Amino acid sequence: MHWRLLATLTLGVLAAAAAHAAQPPECTGWQACLALAVKAEAADEQEHFHDLAWRAMQQRGRLDPDVMIVLARAQARSGRPHDSLVMLRRIADLGVAPIEARTSDAFERTRRLPGWPEVEELIDRAATAGEPAETPDATAPGVKPPTAATNPVTASRSLSPPTVKPPVEPGPAAVAPAASPPAKPSPPAASWEEVLRFRAPDLVPAGLAYDVASARFLFGNRFARSVMTISERLDAAVDLVRSASAGFHDVLAIAIDARRGDLWVASAAAGDASGPSAAALHKLQLVSGRPLQTIPIDAGDRATRFTALAVDTGGAVFALDGAESRLWRLRPGKKELDLVAELELDSPMAMTLDGAARRAYIAHADGLSRLSLADGRTSAVDGPEEAGLPAVESLAWHGGSLIASVRVADLPRRLVRLRLNRAGTKVIAVDTLDPDVATCRDRGIVTVSNDDAYYLAGDAGERSAQDCEIVVRKVTLR
């Protein structure tokens, strides 16, 4: 019996050690993550390989075909052939030919998919488009960043299996050049850059998100019941996912969980005489839009109208209900939402979490409030009149400050930074980031990714919803 007990305990310890070893170690810098990913691949640790490759893609911060092909291979080898196919298409769309996908055993399951012939044709086109002169590695010390004409992301070239270099700390010469001047004259406080412009007459924005790993913007499209996507380098938006496959009601808010590669969508449909409204939270795969889970919200006979979503670092999803002034939470691994707080706030419109996810900041018709997620207590956040707190339309968090889209009466919409005191209880300063944000969809939306704030705008000379060009501007916050 003693030997049997000892054997059982030993097996348990070994299993726990194996599970711990399977967890991807922390890595700092995309090169370090990529090197560890290739090492995991060689050790036949395919899930580990996938996690590290995805992390390298996130930390790279831009579309890099050499990183993308490693992620595509990791997706294929870890049992995600559909994701791999999507990534290969993106590489080919950049004018780069991922040749290894046509012959490598790693992509065998990917090549069996119905969509493979189309992607293979794109790879062939990229391979025959011509190969430019080799471009120096922009991250190597002493090498200047490539110009637009030799950008390795947009240049047409063949992509053979990459040789991963050991992590190298970039030298001073690898620092990106200063941002280009603003697209139109503006006061010194407004240093914005236009990064996207396109036409989408049927777009009624219900959320904006930026996926760093693929340099894509995602837009919730309310009445079309879809999520649209468009790359920084393209000028046409396409539907990433529609109601037919995801089961959306009217799309009201979206949020990205970049750490786990998930896209969250909140949707609701108005009720009628036959019954109450329907509402749900939808989990999708960020890279492909593939539906993963739908969580209905049991709101009883009360209406539900989501106005904001947020995801904390642990993967918990928070949904703000503007119709009934409530905050919901979906904990990781759970299949039902729990009610965080019944808010005594008039028409809550926007919400964001602080960096530690201990508090939620909620904008409503009477101003700005702070909610403690630990005990559900709500307190008002005071600020100067120029902050326009009762007129905040959208909120995002950045380093102890709130980035907000503000619309006061008939004055121009503004993008501002609300600097908080250390306790987060008061706005002590207001920085105007963009003093005139014209839109043609009658709503301001802002999202923050790393140190950049992206926000919805429109062509100032085209005010009609049908003719207006959708514009996304960027402000670097540091």
N, C-alpha and C positions, 0 to 999 in steps of 0.2 A: 504494500500500500504506500509505504514511504517513497519507494522508487517511482511508483506510478504518479504520485503527487508531484515529486520532483521533476519528472518528465513533462507533466502538464504545465508546471510553472515555467520550465525552460522554454517550451514551445511558445508560451504566452509572451515571454520576454523577447524571444527572437521575432515574433510577429510584430510586436510593438516597435522593435528596432527597425524592422524592415519598413514599416509604415512611416516611421520618422525619416528614414533614409530616402523614402520616395518623395518627400516634400521638397520642392525646389528651393535651393538656398537663395538667400538674398544676393543680388548682384547690383552693382552700381555702374552705370554707363552701358550703352547699348553694345559696345564691343566686348565687354566682359560677359554680358549675358549671352551674346552670340557664341563666344568661345565655349562657355559652359553648355550651351545647347548642343553644339556639335559633339562635345565630349559625352553628353548623355546619349546622343544618338549612337555613338560608337559602342557604348555600354549596353545598348538595346533597352534603354529605359525610355520607352516611347512617350508616355504621358509626361514624364519629366522633361523630355525633349520638347514637347509641344508647349508646356508652360514657360520654359525659358525662351523659346523662340518667339512666343507671343510677347513676352516681356521685353525682349530686344527690339521688337517692332514698335512697341509703345514708346520706349525710351529713345528710339532713333529720332522721332519727332517729325519725320517727313517720309515720303515714298522713296525707298531705297531698294532697287531690284535685287541686290545681293542679299539683303535681309529678307525680302519678301519670298524669295525662292526657298530659303531655309525654312520659313514658316509654312510655305505650301507643302514642302516635303514632310515637315513635322505633322501637319494636318493629315496628310495621306497615310503616314506610317502609324498614326495613333487612332486610326479608324474614323477619320473625318473626310472622306473623299469628296463630298459635296463642297465643303469649305475649301479644300485644296483646289478644286476646279475654279471656284470663284477667284481665288488668289492668283491662279495662273492666268485667268482672263485679265485681271488688273495689270499684271506684269506686261502682258502682250499689248494691252491698250496704251501702255507707256511707250510703245515702240521698241520694246526689249523682248528678245526671243529666249524663253526658258527651254533651251534645247533638251536638257536632261529629262524633262517631263515626257518626251516622246519615246525614250528608250529605257529609262531607269526602272528597276524592279519596284522601287519605292512608290511609283505612281501607277502601278498595275491596276488597282481598284479604281483609281480616278479615270483611267482610260476606258474603263468598262461603262462609264456613265453615258446616258443618252446625249448629254451636252458636250461630250468630248470632241466630236468631229468639228464643231463650230470653233471651239477653242484652239484645236490643232491648226485650223485654217488661219486663225489670227497669228499663231506662232510662226507659221510659214511666211506670212506676209511680213512680219517683223524681221524674220531672218533674211529675207531677200530684199529688204528695203535699202540695204547698204550699211556698211560698218565704218563709222568715223574713226579718226585717229584716237588712240587710247588717251583717256583723260586721267590726269593725276588724281590720287586719293586726296580728297579735300580735307580729310581729318589728319593727314600726316603733317608733322611739324615742318614749318617753312614753306608750305604749299598754299598758294592763294586759292580761295574758293573759285569754282568754275563759273564762267560767264553763262548767260542764257544760251548762247550758241553751242556750248559744250557741256551743258548740264547732263550728268549721267542718267538722271531720271527721265528726261525727255528725249535724249539722243537715241536713235535707232541702233541697236547693237544686239549681238547674240549673247546669251547669258549661259555660260557653262557652269558646272558645279563650282561654287566659290571656294577659294582657299581662305579660311578665316585667319586673320592676322591676330597676334596677341594684343591684348588691350594696350592702347597707346594714349597717353594723356595729350590732348591737342595743345599745341603751342599757341603763342599769341597770334601767329599769322592765320590760324584756323578759325578765328572768331569771325562771325558773319559781319559783313559791312553794315553800316547804319541804314535804317529804313529809308525808303524813298520819301520825298516830300509829300505832303497831303495832296489829295486829288483836286482840291479847290481851296481858295484862300479862306483862312479861318483864324480866329484869335490864337495867340500862342498856347493857351490852355488846351486847345483842341488839336491834337496831333494824331489824326486817324488816317487809316489807309483802306481803300476799297479793295476787297479781295475776291468778290464774286458779284456777278451781274447776269441775270437771266430772266426770261419771260415764262410765266406760268399763270395764265388767266384764271384757272380754277383753284388756285392755292389760297386757302383761308388758314393762315398759320396758327398752329396750336402747339407751339414749342419749337425750339431750335437747339441743336446739339452739334458738337464738333468731335469727330473721331480722329484723334491724332494718328493712330496707327495706319490709317488709310487716307488721311488728308481729305476726308469727306465731311460735308455738311448734311445733316438730317433735319427734315422739317415734318412735323406732324401736320397733316392736311385734314382739317376737321370734318367737313361734310363729305369729302370724297372718301373718308374712312380709310386712309392710307398713310404710309410714311414715305416721303419722297427723299431722294438722295442725289447729291451732285458733288462732283470733285472740284477742288480749287482750279484745276487745269482744264475743265470742260465748261461748256456754256449751255448745256441742256440737262434738265432734271428728269429723272425717271423714278418710277415707283419701286422702292425696295421691297415693300410688302403691302398687300391690300387686304380688305376685309374678307374677301372670298377664302383666303387661306388662313388668316389669323383670327377671324371672328370678331373684328372690331365693331363697336358701336361708333358713335361720333368720337373722333379722336380729340382729346382735350389737353393732353400733356405728354411729354416724352422725357426720358433721362437715360444717360449712358452709365453703365458700370464698367469702366475701362479695365479695372483690375481683373475682372472675370469674363470680359468679352460679351456682356449682355446688353441688350436694349430693352428698356421698360417703357410700356405704353399704357396710359390710362384712358379708358373710354367709357362713355355712358350714353344712354338713350332716354329721352324724355318719356315719362309714363303717360297714360291716357285713362279714359274712364274704365278700361278693362283691367287696369292694374298699375302697380307702382313702376318707377323707372328701373331700368336695368343698368348695372355698372360692373366693370371688371378691370383687373390689372393683368396685363399681358407681358410675358417674358419671351423674348426672341433672341436668336443668335445675332450678334451685332454684325459679324462679317458678311452674313448671307441673308439675314432677315427671316431665317427659318423659325417658325413658331415652336416654342418649347413648352410653354405652360400658360394656361388661362385660369385666373383665380377670380371667381365671381365674388362680389361684395354684397353681403346680405344687409341691406339698409332698411329693411322693413317697409313701412309705407311712407318713408321719407325720401325726398328727392336727393339725388347725388349729382354734383357737378364739380369735377376736378378742375382746379386752376393751377396746380403746380405739383411736380414730382421731384424728389431728391433721393440720392443713394449715399449712405455713409460708407466709411472705409471698410467696415465689416461686412458690407453687402446687404444691410437692412434697407428696405425701400419705404419712403414716407410719401403719403399722398394727401394733399390738402383738398378738402371738400369745401368749396366756396358757397354751395347752396345751403348747407346746414351748419357751417362753421365748425368743422370737425377735422381732426388730424388722425389719419390711419397709418398703421405700420405693418409691413410684412417682414417678419424675421427670416434670416437665411434658413433654408431647408423646410420652412413651414408651408402649409397649403391653405391657410386661412389668415386673414388680416385681423389685427387687434386694434381697438380704438385707443389711441394715445391720450386724447383729450377732447372734451367738448369745449370749444372756444367761445367765449362771450365777446366775439368781435363782429363788427358789421361788415359784411361782404369781403371776407379775406380773398385777396387777389393773387399774391405772390408769396413765395416761401423759399428759404435756403437754409442750409445747415452751416454752423461754424466749423472751423477746421478740425476740432476734436469731436464733432458730432455730439456735443453735450447740450446744445441749444439750437432751437429753430427760430429764425427771424421771419416774421410774418407781416406783410404789408396789407392794410385794410383801409376801409373808407375813412376811418378816423385818424390814421397815422401808421406807426410802426410799433410792433410789440415783439417781445422776446419770450419764448416758451422754454422752460426747463424740461428736457426730455426725461429727467429722472423722476420728478414729482408732479409734472403737469402744471406747474404754476406759471402764470402769465403776468408780465409786467410791461408797462409802456416804456418805449425808448424815446427820450426827448431829443430835440434838435433845433437848430436855428430855422427861421422862417424860410431862408433860401434853399433849405434841403427839400422842401416840398413833400414831406413825408406822407400826407394824406393822398398824394397823387402818384405814388409809386406803382408802376404797372408790372415790373419784372425785377427780380433780385438774383444776385449771384455773390458768392463769398470769395474774397481774396485777401489773405494775409492780414487779418484783423480789421478789414474794411468791407463795406457792402458796395457792390457795383450795381447801380440802379438805373432803370429807364423811368423817367419822370415826365408826366404831362400835366401841367397846371392850367386849367381853364382853356383859354384860346391861345396861350403862349406856345411857342415852338417846343416840341418834345426835346428833352435833353438826356444825355448820358452823363451820370455823375458818379463820383466816388464819395461815399459817406464814411469818413474816418471816425472810428469809434474809440472811446476811452478804453483803458485796459480791462475794465470790468465788463465792457460791452453793453453798458446801460445807457449811453448817451452819445449822440453824434456831436463831435467836437470840431469838425471841419468839413467843408464841402469843396471838392475839386470838380470843376466842369471839364469833362473829357471831350464832349462834343456838344456845342451849344444849340445845334439845329439839326435834329434828326427827322427829316421828312419821311413819311411812310405813305403808302397807298393802300394799306390793309387795315388801317385804323387800330394798330396795336404795336407797342414797342416790346421787343423780346431781347434779352441779353443772356449769354452764357459765357462762362470762363473756362479756359483750358490752359493749364500751366500759368504762364504770366501774360496771356493774351485774353482780352475781352472781345467777343464777337457779338454783333448786334444787328438786328433787322432794320433796314432802311428802305428807301425807294428813290426813284428818279424824281428830283424836286420839280421838274418841269412837266411831269406826267402824273396827274392826281387821280385819274380814273382807274378803277380796279382792273378793268379789262386791258387797258393799254400800258399800265405801269410796269416798269422793269423792277424786279425784286433785286435788292442790293444788300450785300452783307459787308459791313465795315469791321475793321479791327483796330483796337487800341492796345498798345503794349503798355502794361501796367508797371514795369520797372525799367 
